[in-house]
Amino acid sequence: MSDMTHRVFFGDRERDFKITPKLIAELERQTGVGVGALCKRLFAGDFSHADIVETIRLGLIGGGADPFDASTLVKVYASDAPLSTSYPLAVSILEALWFGRSAAPQLTPDADKPGQSDV
């Protein structure tokens, strides 16, 4: 997984999300603003529904999903979902693009930590 990839459960399983350089141009076209303005809007909570949906859809494509499958997944799991579930995902995808790493912490079960026992 590259430094700009965000992996998270979406729909029915874990999926990779990544906005590639080529997809930045498409994201800008779809949202009508430059990527900097889009990040600023979403990070500030001043966004449109299209900002969220297009970020997720293009993130899926950049993560390796077929464009048709990405569109279907977004229609089923994001377009009509509460903003409280789709907004954080879109922000995470853009954070990975902006900061060059996944913004989500990688959780490890306690049993997998060195020095931990199953007591």
KOLGU-4560 file (N, C-alpha, C; in nm, 3 decimals, padded with zeros to 5 digits):
<recs>
<n_xx: 00.085 n_yy: -00.118 n_zz: 00.000 ca_xx: 00.000 ca_yy: 00.000 ca_zz: 00.000 c_xx: 00.090 c_yy: 00.124 c_zz: 00.000 mol: A seq: 1 type: MET>
<n_xx: 00.067 n_yy: 00.215 n_zz: -00.092 ca_xx: 00.149 ca_yy: 00.334 ca_zz: -00.099 c_xx: 00.114 c_yy: 00.431 c_zz: 00.012 mol: A seq: 2 type: SER>
<n_xx: 00.197 n_yy: 00.531 n_zz: 00.028 ca_xx: 00.177 ca_yy: 00.629 ca_zz: 00.135 c_xx: 00.052 c_yy: 00.712 c_zz: 00.117 mol: A seq: 3 type: ASP>
<n_xx: -00.003 n_yy: 00.719 n_zz: -00.003 ca_xx: -00.123 ca_yy: 00.799 ca_zz: -00.026 c_xx: -00.249 c_yy: 00.715 c_zz: -00.032 mol: A seq: 4 type: MET>
<n_xx: -00.239 n_yy: 00.589 n_zz: 00.004 ca_xx: -00.355 ca_yy: 00.500 ca_zz: 00.001 c_xx: -00.417 c_yy: 00.493 c_zz: 00.139 mol: A seq: 5 type: THR>
<n_xx: -00.547 n_yy: 00.500 n_zz: 00.142 ca_xx: -00.623 ca_yy: 00.487 ca_zz: 00.266 c_xx: -00.704 c_yy: 00.358 c_zz: 00.254 mol: A seq: 6 type: HIS>
<n_xx: -00.688 n_yy: 00.266 n_zz: 00.349 ca_xx: -00.761 ca_yy: 00.139 ca_zz: 00.348 c_xx: -00.860 c_yy: 00.138 c_zz: 00.463 mol: A seq: 7 type: ARG>
<n_xx: -00.986 n_yy: 00.111 n_zz: 00.430 ca_xx: -01.091 ca_yy: 00.113 ca_zz: 00.531 c_xx: -01.207 c_yy: 00.025 c_zz: 00.485 mol: A seq: 8 type: VAL>
<n_xx: -01.286 n_yy: -00.020 n_zz: 00.580 ca_xx: -01.406 ca_yy: -00.098 ca_zz: 00.547 c_xx: -01.507 c_yy: -00.004 c_zz: 00.482 mol: A seq: 9 type: PHE>
<n_xx: -01.557 n_yy: -00.045 n_zz: 00.365 ca_xx: -01.658 ca_yy: 00.032 ca_zz: 00.294 c_xx: -01.748 c_yy: -00.065 c_zz: 00.221 mol: A seq: 10 type: PHE>
<n_xx: -01.875 n_yy: -00.060 n_zz: 00.247 ca_xx: -01.970 ca_yy: -00.149 ca_zz: 00.183 c_xx: -01.971 c_yy: -00.286 c_zz: 00.247 mol: A seq: 11 type: GLY>
<n_xx: -01.899 n_yy: -00.378 n_zz: 00.184 ca_xx: -01.902 ca_yy: -00.516 ca_zz: 00.232 c_xx: -01.765 c_yy: -00.571 c_zz: 00.270 mol: A seq: 12 type: ASP>
<n_xx: -01.659 n_yy: -00.488 n_zz: 00.257 ca_xx: -01.524 ca_yy: -00.535 ca_zz: 00.292 c_xx: -01.428 c_yy: -00.416 c_zz: 00.295 mol: A seq: 13 type: ARG>
<n_xx: -01.304 n_yy: -00.444 n_zz: 00.336 ca_xx: -01.202 ca_yy: -00.340 ca_zz: 00.333 c_xx: -01.166 c_yy: -00.309 c_zz: 00.189 mol: A seq: 14 type: GLU>
<n_xx: -01.148 n_yy: -00.181 n_zz: 00.163 ca_xx: -01.115 ca_yy: -00.136 ca_zz: 00.028 c_xx: -01.006 c_yy: -00.030 c_zz: 00.035 mol: A seq: 15 type: ARG>
<n_xx: -00.932 n_yy: -00.018 n_zz: -00.075 ca_xx: -00.829 ca_yy: 00.084 ca_zz: -00.088 c_xx: -00.888 c_yy: 00.206 c_zz: -00.157 mol: A seq: 16 type: ASP>
<n_xx: -00.849 n_yy: 00.323 n_zz: -00.109 ca_xx: -00.889 ca_yy: 00.451 ca_zz: -00.165 c_xx: -00.763 c_yy: 00.532 c_zz: -00.190 mol: A seq: 17 type: PHE>
<n_xx: -00.753 n_yy: 00.589 n_zz: -00.309 ca_xx: -00.635 ca_yy: 00.670 ca_zz: -00.342 c_xx: -00.671 c_yy: 00.768 c_zz: -00.453 mol: A seq: 18 type: LYS>
<n_xx: -00.636 n_yy: 00.893 n_zz: -00.434 ca_xx: -00.651 ca_yy: 00.992 ca_zz: -00.539 c_xx: -00.514 c_yy: 01.006 c_zz: -00.606 mol: A seq: 19 type: ILE>
<n_xx: -00.504 n_yy: 00.956 n_zz: -00.727 ca_xx: -00.379 ca_yy: 00.962 ca_zz: -00.803 c_xx: -00.368 c_yy: 01.099 c_zz: -00.871 mol: A seq: 20 type: THR>
<n_xx: -00.248 n_yy: 01.133 n_zz: -00.918 ca_xx: -00.235 ca_yy: 01.262 ca_zz: -00.988 c_xx: -00.332 c_yy: 01.278 c_zz: -01.104 mol: A seq: 21 type: PRO>
<n_xx: -00.355 n_yy: 01.172 n_zz: -01.183 ca_xx: -00.450 ca_yy: 01.183 ca_zz: -01.294 c_xx: -00.593 c_yy: 01.204 c_zz: -01.243 mol: A seq: 22 type: LYS>
<n_xx: -00.624 n_yy: 01.144 n_zz: -01.129 ca_xx: -00.759 ca_yy: 01.158 ca_zz: -01.075 c_xx: -00.781 c_yy: 01.293 c_zz: -01.008 mol: A seq: 23 type: LEU>
<n_xx: -00.674 n_yy: 01.363 n_zz: -00.972 ca_xx: -00.689 ca_yy: 01.498 ca_zz: -00.917 c_xx: -00.759 c_yy: 01.586 c_zz: -01.020 mol: A seq: 24 type: ILE>
<n_xx: -00.716 n_yy: 01.578 n_zz: -01.144 ca_xx: -00.778 ca_yy: 01.659 ca_zz: -01.250 c_xx: -00.925 c_yy: 01.627 c_zz: -01.265 mol: A seq: 25 type: ALA>
<n_xx: -00.960 n_yy: 01.500 n_zz: -01.257 ca_xx: -01.102 ca_yy: 01.462 ca_zz: -01.268 c_xx: -01.181 c_yy: 01.508 c_zz: -01.145 mol: A seq: 26 type: GLU>
<n_xx: -01.120 n_yy: 01.498 n_zz: -01.028 ca_xx: -01.187 ca_yy: 01.545 ca_zz: -00.906 c_xx: -01.211 c_yy: 01.696 c_zz: -00.914 mol: A seq: 27 type: LEU>
<n_xx: -01.114 n_yy: 01.769 n_zz: -00.965 ca_xx: -01.132 ca_yy: 01.913 ca_zz: -00.982 c_xx: -01.244 c_yy: 01.943 c_zz: -01.083 mol: A seq: 28 type: GLU>
<n_xx: -01.247 n_yy: 01.866 n_zz: -01.189 ca_xx: -01.352 ca_yy: 01.886 ca_zz: -01.291 c_xx: -01.490 c_yy: 01.856 c_zz: -01.233 mol: A seq: 29 type: ARG>
<n_xx: -01.501 n_yy: 01.747 n_zz: -01.160 ca_xx: -01.631 ca_yy: 01.706 ca_zz: -01.105 c_xx: -01.681 c_yy: 01.800 c_zz: -00.994 mol: A seq: 30 type: GLN>
<n_xx: -01.589 n_yy: 01.857 n_zz: -00.917 ca_xx: -01.631 ca_yy: 01.942 ca_zz: -00.804 c_xx: -01.628 c_yy: 02.091 c_zz: -00.838 mol: A seq: 31 type: THR>
<n_xx: -01.564 n_yy: 02.126 n_zz: -00.950 ca_xx: -01.562 ca_yy: 02.265 ca_zz: -00.993 c_xx: -01.463 c_yy: 02.354 c_zz: -00.921 mol: A seq: 32 type: GLY>
<n_xx: -01.372 n_yy: 02.295 n_zz: -00.843 ca_xx: -01.270 ca_yy: 02.373 ca_zz: -00.773 c_xx: -01.137 c_yy: 02.299 c_zz: -00.777 mol: A seq: 33 type: VAL>
<n_xx: -01.029 n_yy: 02.372 n_zz: -00.752 ca_xx: -00.897 ca_yy: 02.311 ca_zz: -00.743 c_xx: -00.888 c_yy: 02.221 c_zz: -00.621 mol: A seq: 34 type: GLY>
<n_xx: -00.791 n_yy: 02.131 n_zz: -00.624 ca_xx: -00.778 ca_yy: 02.033 ca_zz: -00.516 c_xx: -00.749 c_yy: 02.101 c_zz: -00.382 mol: A seq: 35 type: VAL>
<n_xx: -00.674 n_yy: 02.209 n_zz: -00.383 ca_xx: -00.647 ca_yy: 02.282 ca_zz: -00.259 c_xx: -00.775 c_yy: 02.339 c_zz: -00.199 mol: A seq: 36 type: GLY>
<n_xx: -00.856 n_yy: 02.401 n_zz: -00.284 ca_xx: -00.983 ca_yy: 02.456 ca_zz: -00.236 c_xx: -01.077 c_yy: 02.345 c_zz: -00.188 mol: A seq: 37 type: ALA>
<n_xx: -01.076 n_yy: 02.232 n_zz: -00.258 ca_xx: -01.160 ca_yy: 02.120 ca_zz: -00.217 c_xx: -01.118 c_yy: 02.068 c_zz: -00.080 mol: A seq: 38 type: LEU>
<n_xx: -00.988 n_yy: 02.049 n_zz: -00.061 ca_xx: -00.939 ca_yy: 02.004 ca_zz: 00.070 c_xx: -00.977 c_yy: 02.105 c_zz: 00.178 mol: A seq: 39 type: CYS>
<n_xx: -00.955 n_yy: 02.230 n_zz: 00.150 ca_xx: -00.988 ca_yy: 02.336 ca_zz: 00.246 c_xx: -01.136 c_yy: 02.331 c_zz: 00.284 mol: A seq: 40 type: LYS>
<n_xx: -01.222 n_yy: 02.315 n_zz: 00.184 ca_xx: -01.366 ca_yy: 02.308 ca_zz: 00.209 c_xx: -01.401 c_yy: 02.188 c_zz: 00.297 mol: A seq: 41 type: ARG>
<n_xx: -01.353 n_yy: 02.071 n_zz: 00.258 ca_xx: -01.389 ca_yy: 01.951 ca_zz: 00.334 c_xx: -01.330 c_yy: 01.953 c_zz: 00.473 mol: A seq: 42 type: LEU>
<n_xx: -01.204 n_yy: 01.994 n_zz: 00.486 ca_xx: -01.141 ca_yy: 01.996 ca_zz: 00.618 c_xx: -01.213 c_yy: 02.094 c_zz: 00.711 mol: A seq: 43 type: PHE>
<n_xx: -01.270 n_yy: 02.199 n_zz: 00.654 ca_xx: -01.342 ca_yy: 02.299 ca_zz: 00.734 c_xx: -01.488 c_yy: 02.262 c_zz: 00.755 mol: A seq: 44 type: ALA>
<n_xx: -01.535 n_yy: 02.155 n_zz: 00.691 ca_xx: -01.675 ca_yy: 02.115 ca_zz: 00.703 c_xx: -01.768 c_yy: 02.198 c_zz: 00.617 mol: A seq: 45 type: GLY>
<n_xx: -01.714 n_yy: 02.267 n_zz: 00.517 ca_xx: -01.792 ca_yy: 02.353 ca_zz: 00.428 c_xx: -01.792 c_yy: 02.291 c_zz: 00.289 mol: A seq: 46 type: ASP>
<n_xx: -01.874 n_yy: 02.187 n_zz: 00.270 ca_xx: -01.866 ca_yy: 02.103 ca_zz: 00.151 c_xx: -02.002 c_yy: 02.087 c_zz: 00.086 mol: A seq: 47 type: PHE>
<n_xx: -01.998 n_yy: 02.036 n_zz: -00.036 ca_xx: -02.122 ca_yy: 01.997 ca_zz: -00.104 c_xx: -02.130 c_yy: 01.844 c_zz: -00.102 mol: A seq: 48 type: SER>
<n_xx: -02.247 n_yy: 01.791 n_zz: -00.126 ca_xx: -02.265 ca_yy: 01.647 ca_zz: -00.133 c_xx: -02.179 c_yy: 01.588 c_zz: -00.245 mol: A seq: 49 type: HIS>
<n_xx: -02.171 n_yy: 01.659 n_zz: -00.357 ca_xx: -02.089 ca_yy: 01.613 ca_zz: -00.469 c_xx: -01.942 c_yy: 01.603 c_zz: -00.431 mol: A seq: 50 type: ALA>
<n_xx: -01.894 n_yy: 01.694 n_zz: -00.344 ca_xx: -01.755 ca_yy: 01.687 ca_zz: -00.298 c_xx: -01.728 c_yy: 01.552 c_zz: -00.232 mol: A seq: 51 type: ASP>
<n_xx: -01.820 n_yy: 01.509 n_zz: -00.148 ca_xx: -01.805 ca_yy: 01.383 ca_zz: -00.075 c_xx: -01.814 c_yy: 01.264 c_zz: -00.170 mol: A seq: 52 type: ILE>
<n_xx: -01.921 n_yy: 01.260 n_zz: -00.248 ca_xx: -01.947 ca_yy: 01.145 ca_zz: -00.336 c_xx: -01.837 c_yy: 01.128 c_zz: -00.440 mol: A seq: 53 type: VAL>
<n_xx: -01.794 n_yy: 01.236 n_zz: -00.501 ca_xx: -01.689 ca_yy: 01.226 ca_zz: -00.604 c_xx: -01.555 c_yy: 01.190 c_zz: -00.544 mol: A seq: 54 type: GLU>
<n_xx: -01.525 n_yy: 01.239 n_zz: -00.426 ca_xx: -01.399 ca_yy: 01.202 ca_zz: -00.360 c_xx: -01.397 c_yy: 01.053 c_zz: -00.332 mol: A seq: 55 type: THR>
<n_xx: -01.506 n_yy: 00.999 n_zz: -00.283 ca_xx: -01.514 ca_yy: 00.856 ca_zz: -00.253 c_xx: -01.507 c_yy: 00.774 c_zz: -00.382 mol: A seq: 56 type: ILE>
<n_xx: -01.585 n_yy: 00.813 n_zz: -00.482 ca_xx: -01.588 ca_yy: 00.738 ca_zz: -00.608 c_xx: -01.450 c_yy: 00.735 c_zz: -00.674 mol: A seq: 57 type: ARG>
<n_xx: -01.388 n_yy: 00.850 n_zz: -00.686 ca_xx: -01.257 ca_yy: 00.855 ca_zz: -00.750 c_xx: -01.149 c_yy: 00.791 c_zz: -00.663 mol: A seq: 58 type: LEU>
<n_xx: -01.166 n_yy: 00.799 n_zz: -00.531 ca_xx: -01.073 ca_yy: 00.729 ca_zz: -00.441 c_xx: -01.079 c_yy: 00.579 c_zz: -00.461 mol: A seq: 59 type: GLY>
<n_xx: -01.198 n_yy: 00.526 n_zz: -00.480 ca_xx: -01.212 ca_yy: 00.383 ca_zz: -00.509 c_xx: -01.143 c_yy: 00.346 c_zz: -00.639 mol: A seq: 60 type: LEU>
<n_xx: -01.163 n_yy: 00.426 n_zz: -00.742 ca_xx: -01.100 ca_yy: 00.400 ca_zz: -00.871 c_xx: -00.948 c_yy: 00.404 c_zz: -00.857 mol: A seq: 61 type: ILE>
<n_xx: -00.897 n_yy: 00.505 n_zz: -00.790 ca_xx: -00.753 ca_yy: 00.515 ca_zz: -00.768 c_xx: -00.698 c_yy: 00.402 c_zz: -00.684 mol: A seq: 62 type: GLY>
<n_xx: -00.784 n_yy: 00.345 n_zz: -00.599 ca_xx: -00.745 ca_yy: 00.232 ca_zz: -00.516 c_xx: -00.752 c_yy: 00.099 c_zz: -00.588 mol: A seq: 63 type: GLY>
<n_xx: -00.796 n_yy: 00.101 n_zz: -00.715 ca_xx: -00.796 ca_yy: -00.020 ca_zz: -00.795 c_xx: -00.933 c_yy: -00.073 c_zz: -00.834 mol: A seq: 64 type: GLY>
<n_xx: -01.040 n_yy: -00.008 n_zz: -00.792 ca_xx: -01.174 ca_yy: -00.054 ca_zz: -00.828 c_xx: -01.206 c_yy: -00.020 c_zz: -00.974 mol: A seq: 65 type: ALA>
<n_xx: -01.283 n_yy: -00.106 n_zz: -01.037 ca_xx: -01.336 ca_yy: -00.080 ca_zz: -01.170 c_xx: -01.427 c_yy: 00.043 c_zz: -01.161 mol: A seq: 66 type: ASP>
<n_xx: -01.421 n_yy: 00.135 n_zz: -01.257 ca_xx: -01.505 ca_yy: 00.255 ca_zz: -01.251 c_xx: -01.655 c_yy: 00.227 c_zz: -01.235 mol: A seq: 67 type: PRO>
<n_xx: -01.706 n_yy: 00.125 n_zz: -01.304 ca_xx: -01.847 ca_yy: 00.091 ca_zz: -01.290 c_xx: -01.876 c_yy: 00.042 c_zz: -01.148 mol: A seq: 68 type: PHE>
<n_xx: -01.790 n_yy: -00.045 n_zz: -01.097 ca_xx: -01.808 ca_yy: -00.095 ca_zz: -00.960 c_xx: -01.799 c_yy: 00.019 c_zz: -00.858 mol: A seq: 69 type: ASP>
<n_xx: -01.705 n_yy: 00.111 n_zz: -00.880 ca_xx: -01.690 ca_yy: 00.225 ca_zz: -00.789 c_xx: -01.818 c_yy: 00.309 c_zz: -00.786 mol: A seq: 70 type: ALA>
<n_xx: -01.874 n_yy: 00.333 n_zz: -00.904 ca_xx: -01.998 ca_yy: 00.411 ca_zz: -00.912 c_xx: -02.112 c_yy: 00.339 c_zz: -00.841 mol: A seq: 71 type: SER>
<n_xx: -02.122 n_yy: 00.209 n_zz: -00.860 ca_xx: -02.227 ca_yy: 00.130 ca_zz: -00.794 c_xx: -02.209 c_yy: 00.132 c_zz: -00.643 mol: A seq: 72 type: THR>
<n_xx: -02.087 n_yy: 00.112 n_zz: -00.596 ca_xx: -02.061 ca_yy: 00.113 ca_zz: -00.451 c_xx: -02.099 c_yy: 00.247 c_zz: -00.389 mol: A seq: 73 type: LEU>
<n_xx: -02.065 n_yy: 00.355 n_zz: -00.457 ca_xx: -02.097 ca_yy: 00.488 ca_zz: -00.405 c_xx: -02.248 c_yy: 00.509 c_zz: -00.402 mol: A seq: 74 type: VAL>
<n_xx: -02.317 n_yy: 00.465 n_zz: -00.506 ca_xx: -02.464 ca_yy: 00.479 ca_zz: -00.508 c_xx: -02.528 c_yy: 00.401 c_zz: -00.394 mol: A seq: 75 type: LYS>
<n_xx: -02.476 n_yy: 00.282 n_zz: -00.367 ca_xx: -02.537 ca_yy: 00.197 ca_zz: -00.264 c_xx: -02.496 c_yy: 00.238 c_zz: -00.123 mol: A seq: 76 type: VAL>
<n_xx: -02.368 n_yy: 00.272 n_zz: -00.102 ca_xx: -02.317 ca_yy: 00.290 ca_zz: 00.033 c_xx: -02.282 c_yy: 00.433 c_zz: 00.073 mol: A seq: 77 type: TYR>
<n_xx: -02.286 n_yy: 00.529 n_zz: -00.019 ca_xx: -02.248 ca_yy: 00.665 ca_zz: 00.018 c_xx: -02.351 c_yy: 00.771 c_zz: -00.019 mol: A seq: 78 type: ALA>
<n_xx: -02.408 n_yy: 00.763 n_zz: -00.139 ca_xx: -02.496 ca_yy: 00.870 ca_zz: -00.186 c_xx: -02.615 c_yy: 00.895 c_zz: -00.094 mol: A seq: 79 type: SER>
<n_xx: -02.676 n_yy: 00.787 n_zz: -00.046 ca_xx: -02.792 ca_yy: 00.802 ca_zz: 00.041 c_xx: -02.760 c_yy: 00.777 c_zz: 00.188 mol: A seq: 80 type: ASP>
<n_xx: -02.632 n_yy: 00.760 n_zz: 00.219 ca_xx: -02.592 ca_yy: 00.734 ca_zz: 00.357 c_xx: -02.592 c_yy: 00.864 c_zz: 00.437 mol: A seq: 81 type: ALA>
<n_xx: -02.604 n_yy: 00.853 n_zz: 00.567 ca_xx: -02.593 ca_yy: 00.975 ca_zz: 00.649 c_xx: -02.456 c_yy: 01.040 c_zz: 00.628 mol: A seq: 82 type: PRO>
<n_xx: -02.454 n_yy: 01.170 n_zz: 00.629 ca_xx: -02.328 ca_yy: 01.242 ca_zz: 00.612 c_xx: -02.227 c_yy: 01.205 c_zz: 00.720 mol: A seq: 83 type: LEU>
<n_xx: -02.276 n_yy: 01.163 n_zz: 00.835 ca_xx: -02.186 ca_yy: 01.125 ca_zz: 00.944 c_xx: -02.101 c_yy: 01.003 c_zz: 00.911 mol: A seq: 84 type: SER>
<n_xx: -02.139 n_yy: 00.926 n_zz: 00.809 ca_xx: -02.057 ca_yy: 00.812 ca_zz: 00.768 c_xx: -01.976 c_yy: 00.843 c_zz: 00.642 mol: A seq: 85 type: THR>
<n_xx: -02.033 n_yy: 00.916 n_zz: 00.547 ca_xx: -01.961 ca_yy: 00.941 ca_zz: 00.422 c_xx: -01.863 c_yy: 01.058 c_zz: 00.432 mol: A seq: 86 type: SER>
<n_xx: -01.894 n_yy: 01.159 n_zz: 00.510 ca_xx: -01.805 ca_yy: 01.274 ca_zz: 00.523 c_xx: -01.668 c_yy: 01.236 c_zz: 00.580 mol: A seq: 87 type: TYR>
<n_xx: -01.662 n_yy: 01.161 n_zz: 00.692 ca_xx: -01.529 ca_yy: 01.125 ca_zz: 00.744 c_xx: -01.446 c_yy: 01.043 c_zz: 00.646 mol: A seq: 88 type: PRO>
<n_xx: -01.510 n_yy: 00.960 n_zz: 00.566 ca_xx: -01.438 ca_yy: 00.882 ca_zz: 00.467 c_xx: -01.376 c_yy: 00.973 c_zz: 00.362 mol: A seq: 89 type: LEU>
<n_xx: -01.454 n_yy: 01.066 n_zz: 00.311 ca_xx: -01.402 ca_yy: 01.160 ca_zz: 00.210 c_xx: -01.285 c_yy: 01.240 c_zz: 00.267 mol: A seq: 90 type: ALA>
<n_xx: -01.298 n_yy: 01.284 n_zz: 00.391 ca_xx: -01.189 ca_yy: 01.360 ca_zz: 00.454 c_xx: -01.065 c_yy: 01.272 c_zz: 00.467 mol: A seq: 91 type: VAL>
<n_xx: -01.082 n_yy: 01.146 n_zz: 00.506 ca_xx: -00.969 ca_yy: 01.055 ca_zz: 00.521 c_xx: -00.895 c_yy: 01.034 c_zz: 00.389 mol: A seq: 92 type: SER>
<n_xx: -00.972 n_yy: 01.023 n_zz: 00.282 ca_xx: -00.913 ca_yy: 01.005 ca_zz: 00.149 c_xx: -00.829 c_yy: 01.127 c_zz: 00.112 mol: A seq: 93 type: ILE>
<n_xx: -00.884 n_yy: 01.245 n_zz: 00.137 ca_xx: -00.810 ca_yy: 01.368 ca_zz: 00.105 c_xx: -00.693 c_yy: 01.390 c_zz: 00.200 mol: A seq: 94 type: LEU>
<n_xx: -00.707 n_yy: 01.349 n_zz: 00.325 ca_xx: -00.593 ca_yy: 01.358 ca_zz: 00.418 c_xx: -00.478 c_yy: 01.272 c_zz: 00.370 mol: A seq: 95 type: GLU>
<n_xx: -00.508 n_yy: 01.152 n_zz: 00.320 ca_xx: -00.403 ca_yy: 01.065 ca_zz: 00.268 c_xx: -00.333 c_yy: 01.131 c_zz: 00.149 mol: A seq: 96 type: ALA>
<n_xx: -00.409 n_yy: 01.200 n_zz: 00.064 ca_xx: -00.351 ca_yy: 01.272 ca_zz: -00.049 c_xx: -00.268 c_yy: 01.390 c_zz: 00.001 mol: A seq: 97 type: LEU>
<n_xx: -00.321 n_yy: 01.466 n_zz: 00.093 ca_xx: -00.258 ca_yy: 01.589 ca_zz: 00.141 c_xx: -00.132 c_yy: 01.560 c_zz: 00.222 mol: A seq: 98 type: TRP>
<n_xx: -00.143 n_yy: 01.466 n_zz: 00.316 ca_xx: -00.033 ca_yy: 01.440 ca_zz: 00.409 c_xx: 00.057 c_yy: 01.324 c_zz: 00.365 mol: A seq: 99 type: PHE>
<n_xx: 00.017 n_yy: 01.250 n_zz: 00.262 ca_xx: 00.100 ca_yy: 01.143 ca_zz: 00.212 c_xx: 00.097 c_yy: 01.017 c_zz: 00.295 mol: A seq: 100 type: GLY>
<n_xx: -00.005 n_yy: 01.001 n_zz: 00.374 ca_xx: -00.018 ca_yy: 00.881 ca_zz: 00.455 c_xx: -00.164 c_yy: 00.864 c_zz: 00.491 mol: A seq: 101 type: ARG>
<n_xx: -00.198 n_yy: 00.743 n_zz: 00.532 ca_xx: -00.334 ca_yy: 00.718 ca_zz: 00.577 c_xx: -00.355 c_yy: 00.790 c_zz: 00.709 mol: A seq: 102 type: SER>
<n_xx: -00.464 n_yy: 00.863 n_zz: 00.719 ca_xx: -00.493 ca_yy: 00.937 ca_zz: 00.842 c_xx: -00.553 c_yy: 00.847 c_zz: 00.949 mol: A seq: 103 type: ALA>
<n_xx: -00.602 n_yy: 00.731 n_zz: 00.909 ca_xx: -00.665 ca_yy: 00.641 ca_zz: 01.005 c_xx: -00.558 c_yy: 00.563 c_zz: 01.080 mol: A seq: 104 type: ALA>
<n_xx: -00.570 n_yy: 00.553 n_zz: 01.212 ca_xx: -00.472 ca_yy: 00.474 ca_zz: 01.287 c_xx: -00.486 c_yy: 00.327 c_zz: 01.252 mol: A seq: 105 type: PRO>
<n_xx: -00.374 n_yy: 00.259 n_zz: 01.247 ca_xx: -00.375 ca_yy: 00.116 ca_zz: 01.223 c_xx: -00.392 c_yy: 00.045 c_zz: 01.357 mol: A seq: 106 type: GLN>
<n_xx: -00.507 n_yy: -00.012 n_zz: 01.379 ca_xx: -00.537 ca_yy: -00.075 ca_zz: 01.506 c_xx: -00.487 c_yy: -00.219 c_zz: 01.507 mol: A seq: 107 type: LEU>
<n_xx: -00.424 n_yy: -00.255 n_zz: 01.616 ca_xx: -00.374 ca_yy: -00.390 ca_zz: 01.634 c_xx: -00.439 c_yy: -00.448 c_zz: 01.758 mol: A seq: 108 type: THR>
<n_xx: -00.496 n_yy: -00.567 n_zz: 01.748 ca_xx: -00.554 ca_yy: -00.628 ca_zz: 01.867 c_xx: -00.448 c_yy: -00.642 c_zz: 01.976 mol: A seq: 109 type: PRO>
<n_xx: -00.489 n_yy: -00.625 n_zz: 02.103 ca_xx: -00.396 ca_yy: -00.633 ca_zz: 02.215 c_xx: -00.318 c_yy: -00.763 c_zz: 02.216 mol: A seq: 110 type: ASP>
<n_xx: -00.378 n_yy: -00.871 n_zz: 02.172 ca_xx: -00.311 ca_yy: -01.000 ca_zz: 02.174 c_xx: -00.191 c_yy: -01.003 c_zz: 02.081 mol: A seq: 111 type: ALA>
<n_xx: -00.189 n_yy: -00.914 n_zz: 01.981 ca_xx: -00.079 ca_yy: -00.911 ca_zz: 01.886 c_xx: 00.037 c_yy: -00.822 c_zz: 01.932 mol: A seq: 112 type: ASP>
<n_xx: 00.018 n_yy: -00.748 n_zz: 02.041 ca_xx: 00.123 ca_yy: -00.658 ca_zz: 02.089 c_xx: 00.227 c_yy: -00.736 c_zz: 02.166 mol: A seq: 113 type: LYS>
<n_xx: 00.353 n_yy: -00.703 n_zz: 02.145 ca_xx: 00.459 ca_yy: -00.771 ca_zz: 02.220 c_xx: 00.441 c_yy: -00.748 c_zz: 02.370 mol: A seq: 114 type: PRO>
<n_xx: 00.462 n_yy: -00.853 n_zz: 02.445 ca_xx: 00.455 ca_yy: -00.842 ca_zz: 02.591 c_xx: 00.315 c_yy: -00.857 c_zz: 02.646 mol: A seq: 115 type: GLY>
<n_xx: 00.215 n_yy: -00.874 n_zz: 02.562 ca_xx: 00.078 ca_yy: -00.890 ca_zz: 02.609 c_xx: 00.044 c_yy: -01.038 c_zz: 02.619 mol: A seq: 116 type: GLN>
<n_xx: -00.033 n_yy: -01.073 n_zz: 02.718 ca_xx: -00.077 ca_yy: -01.210 ca_zz: 02.730 c_xx: -00.228 c_yy: -01.216 c_zz: 02.724 mol: A seq: 117 type: SER>
<n_xx: -00.280 n_yy: -01.336 n_zz: 02.710 ca_xx: -00.426 ca_yy: -01.354 ca_zz: 02.701 c_xx: -00.485 c_yy: -01.381 c_zz: 02.838 mol: A seq: 118 type: ASP>
<n_xx: -00.442 n_yy: -01.314 n_zz: 02.940 ca_xx: -00.490 ca_yy: -01.340 ca_zz: 03.076 c_xx: -00.626 c_yy: -01.282 c_zz: 03.097 mol: A seq: 119 type: VAL>
</recs>
